[in-house]
């Protein structure tokens, strides 16, 4: 399975002549929201004392939005990172970088795939 799953295909099916930029707009909103979440997560993780409950809420939000557009790799990365947070495992922080890379992959792949 690639970066985007069947849900992305379903999203593409919702696009029609009346709204030809629908998929691009949804992906753009996802990327904008994801960037804000990732910035906030970076800020929280840089603190000496990490509030894992705050992180879990942001990761849950990112997981939900990634599922809605079919960003399978982001969803999987969120699951792994959330497990580290639930175990208050600061050593799991590098898994956060996987989320960042997965979000960038979604943006790159969606720009290079059939958004038209």
Order of alpha helices (4+ residues) and beta strands (2+ residues): alpha-alpha-alpha-alpha-alpha
